[in-house]
Amino acid sequence: MNLTKEEKFAASIIVVGFAAAMIWLGIFAFQF
């Protein structure tokens, strides 16, 4: 798998965003 710099950057944003959303949903769920 040979990714360009832009593709790696986009993939890292997606992964970080997904992780942040999972953490946020986990915190939100524990409020109730």
The first five atom37 places (N, CA, C, CB, O) and aatype in JSON, in Angstrom:
{
  "aatype": [12, 2, 10, 16, 11, 6, 6, 11, 13, 0, 0, 15, 9, 9, 19, 19, 7, 13, 0, 0, 0, 12, 9, 17, 10, 7, 9, 13, 0, 13, 5, 13],
  "atom_mask": [
    [1, 1, 1, 1, 1],
    [1, 1, 1, 1, 1],
    [1, 1, 1, 1, 1],
    [1, 1, 1, 1, 1],
    [1, 1, 1, 1, 1],
    [1, 1, 1, 1, 1],
    [1, 1, 1, 1, 1],
    [1, 1, 1, 1, 1],
    [1, 1, 1, 1, 1],
    [1, 1, 1, 1, 1],
    [1, 1, 1, 1, 1],
    [1, 1, 1, 1, 1],
    [1, 1, 1, 1, 1],
    [1, 1, 1, 1, 1],
    [1, 1, 1, 1, 1],
    [1, 1, 1, 1, 1],
    [1, 1, 1, 0, 1],
    [1, 1, 1, 1, 1],
    [1, 1, 1, 1, 1],
    [1, 1, 1, 1, 1],
    [1, 1, 1, 1, 1],
    [1, 1, 1, 1, 1],
    [1, 1, 1, 1, 1],
    [1, 1, 1, 1, 1],
    [1, 1, 1, 1, 1],
    [1, 1, 1, 0, 1],
    [1, 1, 1, 1, 1],
    [1, 1, 1, 1, 1],
    [1, 1, 1, 1, 1],
    [1, 1, 1, 1, 1],
    [1, 1, 1, 1, 1],
    [1, 1, 1, 1, 1]
  ],
  "atom_positions": [
    [[0.85, -1.2, 0.0], [0.0, 0.0, 0.0], [0.88, 1.25, 0.0], [-0.96, 0.01, 1.23], [1.57, 1.52, 0.98]],
    [[0.85, 1.98, -1.09], [1.71, 3.16, -1.22], [0.82, 4.41, -1.24], [2.59, 3.08, -2.52], [0.21, 4.75, -2.26]],
    [[0.77, 5.09, -0.09], [-0.07, 6.28, 0.03], [0.75, 7.54, -0.16], [-0.77, 6.31, 1.39], [1.92, 7.61, 0.2]],
    [[0.11, 8.54, -0.75], [0.76, 9.84, -0.86], [0.64, 10.56, 0.47], [0.14, 10.69, -2.02], [-0.09, 10.12, 1.37]],
    [[1.35, 11.66, 0.61], [1.32, 12.44, 1.85], [-0.1, 12.92, 2.14], [2.28, 13.65, 1.76], [-0.54, 12.91, 3.29]],
    [[-0.82, 13.35, 1.09], [-2.18, 13.85, 1.26], [-3.12, 12.74, 1.72], [-2.69, 14.46, -0.05], [-3.99, 12.96, 2.56]],
    [[-2.95, 11.55, 1.18], [-3.8, 10.42, 1.55], [-3.57, 10.01, 3.0], [-3.56, 9.23, 0.62], [-4.52, 9.71, 3.72]],
    [[-2.3, 10.0, 3.42], [-1.99, 9.67, 4.82], [-2.6, 10.71, 5.75], [-0.46, 9.59, 5.04], [-3.12, 10.37, 6.82]],
    [[-2.53, 11.99, 5.36], [-3.08, 13.08, 6.16], [-4.59, 12.93, 6.29], [-2.73, 14.45, 5.54], [-5.13, 13.06, 7.38]],
    [[-5.27, 12.65, 5.18], [-6.72, 12.47, 5.19], [-7.11, 11.27, 6.04], [-7.25, 12.31, 3.77], [-8.08, 11.33, 6.8]],
    [[-6.37, 10.17, 5.91], [-6.67, 8.96, 6.68], [-6.49, 9.2, 8.17], [-5.78, 7.8, 6.22], [-7.29, 8.72, 8.98]],
    [[-5.44, 9.94, 8.55], [-5.2, 10.21, 9.97], [-6.3, 11.08, 10.55], [-3.82, 10.88, 10.16], [-6.7, 10.88, 11.7]],
    [[-6.81, 12.05, 9.78], [-7.9, 12.91, 10.24], [-9.16, 12.07, 10.47], [-8.19, 14.04, 9.22], [-9.87, 12.26, 11.46]],
    [[-9.45, 11.14, 9.56], [-10.62, 10.27, 9.68], [-10.51, 9.4, 10.93], [-10.78, 9.39, 8.42], [-11.47, 9.26, 11.69]],
    [[-9.32, 8.81, 11.13], [-9.11, 7.93, 12.29], [-9.23, 8.71, 13.59], [-7.73, 7.25, 12.2], [-9.9, 8.27, 14.53]],
    [[-8.57, 9.88, 13.65], [-8.63, 10.71, 14.87], [-10.05, 11.2, 15.12], [-7.66, 11.91, 14.75], [-10.51, 11.21, 16.26]],
    [[-10.73, 11.61, 14.07], [-12.11, 12.08, 14.21], [-13.03, 10.97, 14.69], [0.0, 0.0, 0.0], [-13.89, 11.2, 15.54]],
    [[-12.85, 9.75, 14.16], [-13.65, 8.61, 14.57], [-13.4, 8.27, 16.04], [-13.36, 7.4, 13.68], [-14.34, 8.0, 16.79]],
    [[-12.13, 8.28, 16.44], [-11.77, 7.99, 17.83], [-12.37, 9.04, 18.76], [-10.24, 7.93, 18.0], [-12.9, 8.71, 19.82]],
    [[-12.27, 10.31, 18.37], [-12.83, 11.39, 19.18], [-14.34, 11.24, 19.33], [-12.5, 12.76, 18.56], [-14.89, 11.45, 20.41]],
    [[-15.02, 10.87, 18.25], [-16.47, 10.67, 18.29], [-16.84, 9.52, 19.22], [-17.01, 10.4, 16.87], [-17.81, 9.61, 19.97]],
    [[-16.07, 8.42, 19.17], [-16.32, 7.27, 20.04], [-16.15, 7.66, 21.51], [-15.39, 6.1, 19.69], [-16.97, 7.29, 22.35]],
    [[-15.09, 8.4, 21.83], [-14.83, 8.85, 23.2], [-15.95, 9.78, 23.66], [-13.45, 9.57, 23.29], [-16.47, 9.65, 24.77]],
    [[-16.32, 10.72, 22.79], [-17.39, 11.69, 23.13], [-18.7, 10.97, 23.38], [-17.56, 12.73, 21.99], [-19.42, 11.29, 24.33]],
    [[-19.03, 9.99, 22.52], [-20.27, 9.24, 22.71], [-20.22, 8.42, 24.0], [-20.54, 8.32, 21.51], [-21.23, 8.28, 24.69]],
    [[-19.04, 7.88, 24.32], [-18.88, 7.12, 25.56], [-19.1, 7.99, 26.78], [0.0, 0.0, 0.0], [-19.8, 7.59, 27.71]],
    [[-18.52, 9.18, 26.78], [-18.68, 10.12, 27.89], [-20.14, 10.54, 27.98], [-17.76, 11.36, 27.72], [-20.72, 10.59, 29.07]],
    [[-20.75, 10.85, 26.82], [-22.14, 11.29, 26.78], [-23.07, 10.21, 27.32], [-22.54, 11.66, 25.34], [-24.02, 10.51, 28.05]],
    [[-22.8, 8.94, 26.96], [-23.64, 7.83, 27.41], [-23.57, 7.66, 28.93], [-23.22, 6.52, 26.7], [-24.56, 7.31, 29.57]],
    [[-22.39, 7.9, 29.51], [-22.22, 7.71, 30.96], [-22.84, 8.84, 31.78], [-20.75, 7.58, 31.29], [-22.88, 8.76, 33.01]],
    [[-23.34, 9.89, 31.12], [-23.99, 10.97, 31.86], [-25.36, 10.53, 32.38], [-24.13, 12.21, 30.96], [-25.91, 11.14, 33.29]],
    [[-25.9, 9.45, 31.78], [-27.25, 9.02, 32.15], [-27.24, 7.71, 32.92], [-28.12, 8.88, 30.91], [-28.29, 7.21, 33.31]]
  ]
}
